């Protein structure tokens, strides 16, 4: 809220200063020297105001934080009952979030034809991206932007100086392999897949990154089956509060691909003595904890753990599970 008012103040101030500059230069009674002097003076005032405003934003938004080292998965839980209990206890509950953004700002798609994923994650999961691997390294990634739009990017970390040298066409996988993947992911016929590959190569020749954006229906179920056909095993990672879950595919123990999913989380917040205590709970048993307080201030471990134990008890989680979390402290953001 402070940032919004400050932004409005900057806009109004800028318009005001522009009006002053205009009046100075339209005043025929002023000499050129006087106009220049007044303009420079007002310019210095404007710059000082902008610096002061920026400093105010930094100071007003700065805070100290206690955060956990990755969160925990506490197993099966009644997500809806926990949210109901939290509201009954008088805590502030807001969400759902997909990691740290609301659904309207989240990147990805909501597949409805993947029952084997739904069995694991429920019906509200978001699919972010899928990656093909070779020798434990990604070679192709499909980032889902919408149901009919995706970005396809290629990697080759075995080339000399992969992080600084330009990516060349010869660093791409075999043409036949890429064409097959494009046909699977988008349902293209061979001619269309070859056309998209040619567009990719032209972009690389022009010095651009090895990626293309494709506006066409994407087929996550087909990608899943393609990765599964290349693999002998697969597993899901557990969520840990923000809702992230990775489905990894393996061939004789080596990673062949990954699909990244997110389920919603909600934040349960209690404010005491100017300090915010937050519990993030996702739909698949993940929990993460955070404490936010004024910059430079701290709170004893026994105190904040006692508060979290009370919150756990009130929302229906085992109090002793608080001891599973390890906290780190940051005195400020900068």
N, C-alpha and C positions, 0 to 999 in steps of 0.2 A: 504494500500500500504506500509506504514511504517513497519507494522508487517511482510509483505512478505519479504521485503529486510532484516529485522532483522533476520528472520528465516534462510534465505540463508546465512547471515553472520555467524550465529551460526554454521551452518553445515560446512561451509568452515573453520571457526575457529577451530572446533572440529577436522576436518581432519588434519589441520596444526599442532595442538597440538599433535595428535596421531603420526604424522611423527616425531616430535621432541622427544617424548618419545622413539620411536623405535630407533632413531639414538643414543640417550644417552645409551641405554642398549646394542646396538651393537658395541659401541666403546670399543675396547679392551684395550685402553690406560687408561681408567678411572677405578679407584678402585671401589669396591662395595659401600664403604662409599660415594664416590663422586657421583656415579650413584643415590644412595638413596637420597642424599641431593638435587641434581638437579631435581629429580622426584618430591620430596615434594615441592620444590620451584615453579616448573611449575604448580603443582597441585593447590597451593594456588593462583597463578595468574589466573588459569582457573576458580576456584570457584569465585574469585573476579569479573572476567569478566562476568560470568553468573549472579551473583547478580546485577551487574550494568546494564546488558541488561534487566533483569526482571524489575528493577526499571524504566528504560527508557520506557519500554512498558506501565507500569502503568501510568506514568506521561503523556506520549504522547497521551494515549487513554482516559484520564480523562477529564470530561467536566461537566458543570452545565446544568441543565435541568428545564424547565417549562413544566409540563404535566397536562392534564385534569383528572378529577376524573371519568373516565369511558366513556367519549365521549357522543354524543347525536345522536338521530335519527331525522332528519329534514324533514321527510316525502317524498312524491313523488318528484323526480327530474330527469332531463334528464342527465344521467350519461355520455353518450358519448359527449353531447354538453359541459358539464363542462370540460372534458378533452381537448376538442378542444379549448375552450376558454382559458384554462390554458396555452396551448402551444402558442396560439396567443399572450398572455400577456407576453411571454418570460420566464415563469416559467419552472423549470425542473420537468418533469413528468416521474416517473418510476414505474414499476410494470408490470403486476399485481402481488400482493402478496396475499397469503392466510394467514391471520393474519400477521405474520412477515417473512414468507418464500416464495420463488418463487414456482411455481407450481411443478417443478421437485423434490423439497425437501419436499413438503407437504405430510402428512400422511392421507390416506383415499382413497375413491373410488368415481367415478363419475357415479352415477346411471342414466340410460336412460329410465327406465320404471316406473317412479313415477310421473305421470302427475299432481297429486294433490299437490306435492311438487313443481314441476315446475311452477305451477300457482302462487305460493307464492314467489319463489326464482329465477325464470328464469331457463335458461338452463346450467349455468356454476357453479352450486353448488357442493361442496365437502362434502361427508358424512364421519365424523370422527369415531363416535362410537354410539352404542345404549345400553341403560341400562334398566334392569327390576328392579322395586322397590317393597318393602314390608314394610308397616308401616313407610313410608316416608324415607326409607333408601335403597340404592342400594344393591341388592343381586347377580346380574349377569350383567357383562358388556362385550360387544362384541366390540373389537377395530379392525376396518377395516384397514388392511395393504395393501391389493391389492384385485383385483377382485376374486382371488382364494386363499386368505390367510388371516387369522384373528386370533387374540388372544382372548380367552375367559377366564375371571377371575371372581371369586366368592368372596363375602364379607359376613361377619356376625358381625355386630357391637354390637349385643346384648350379645355376649359371654364375659366372664370375661376378663378384661384388653385387649380389642380388638387391641390396638396399640402396645402391647409388648408381649403378650402371643402367642405361636405358634397356627397356624390354624390347626384344626384336621378334620378328615373326618366327624365326627358327627356334625360339624358346617356347613356342606353343606345343601342346601335345600333337599326336598324329591327327591329320585331317579326318580320317575315318572315325576315330574315337570321338572327336568333337561333334561331328555331324550326327553320330548316333545319339549322343547325349542331348543335343538340341531337338532331335526328333522325339525323344522320350519326354523331355521336360515340357515341350510346347505342342506336341502333336503335329509337328511339321511333316510335310513330305520331304523327300530328299532334296528336291530342287530348292525349296524354301530354306532348308537348313544350310545348303551350300551358299545361298545368297547371303544369309546372316553371317556366315563365316567369312565371306569375302568382305563384308562391311567391317568386320572386326579387324581383318588384316589391313584394310585401307586406313583405319584409325591408327593402327600401330605404325604403319609407314609414315603417317603424318606427324608422328611424335607423341601421340596421345597414349593414355594408359590402355592396357590390354583389357578393355571392357566395352560392352555394348548394352544399351537399353532396348528391350524388346517389348513392344506393345502387342501382346497376344495373350490369349488365355493360357494360364500356367496349370500344370497337372501334377500337384504334389503327390497324389496317390501313385502315379506312374513313376515318379522319382523314387519314392519309397521302395517300390517293387524292384526298380532297377538296382538300387543300392543293395537290397536284400539278395538279389540274384548273384551279386559279386562277393557275397560274404558267407561265412560259416557260422557267425554268431553276432549277437547284438545285445546292447543293454542301455537302460535309461539311467541318467544321473538323478539323484534326489534333489528336490528343490530345497532352498535354504532361506526362505522368507520373502524374496523378491519375485519368485515364481519361475526362475530359469530352470530349464531341464533339457539336457542334451541326449539325443538318441544316437549312440555310436555303433557303427558297423565294423566288424572285424573279419579278416580272412587269416586263419591260423595265427591269431594273436596280433596281427598288424592292422592298424586302422585303415579302412577303405572308404569311409564316408561318415558324415555327421549331419543330423537335422536338429535345428535349434528351435525349441518351443518355449512359450511363456504362458503360465496360468496367472489369473489375477491374484493380487494381494490387497489387503486393506490395512490401514494404520490405526492403531489404538493408542490414543495420546492422553496422558494425564499431566497437568501442569501444577507444580507445587513450588512455592517460594521463587517464582520466576524461572524455574527449570522445567523443560519439557522432557518427559519420559515416553518413548515411543516403542511400541511392539508392532513389528510387521509380521502379519500372518498370511501365508498364501494358501491356496485351496488344496494343496497336496501335502500339508503337514510341515512346511518350512516356516521357520520363525527366525527373525532377526531383531536385535535390540539397538536402540540409539538414545543418547542423552544429549540435549542441546542446552547450553547455558551461556551467560555473558562471557565475552572474550577474556581469557586469562584466569577465570575463576575455575574452581574445582569442587568436587563433592567426594566425601570419603566412600571407599568401596563398600564398607558394611552398610552405609546408609542407602546407596543407590540399589544394592542388591536386595535389601529389605523391602524397598519400594516395589521393585520388580516382582519379588515373591508375593507380595500382597496383590499386585495386579494379576499375576498368574492365577492365584487362588480365586480371585473374583471373576475371571473370565472362563475358568474351568480347565486350566492347564496345571500339571503337577508343579508345586512350588519348588521342589528340589531340582527341577530341570534348569533353573536359573544358573546353577553351578556348572552347567555344561558350556556356558558361554565365557569366552575370554575377551576382555576389553582392552582397547588401546585408547590413548588420550591425545588429543590435539588441542593445544591452547588457543589456536586461532586459525583462520583460513589463509593468512598471509603474513 
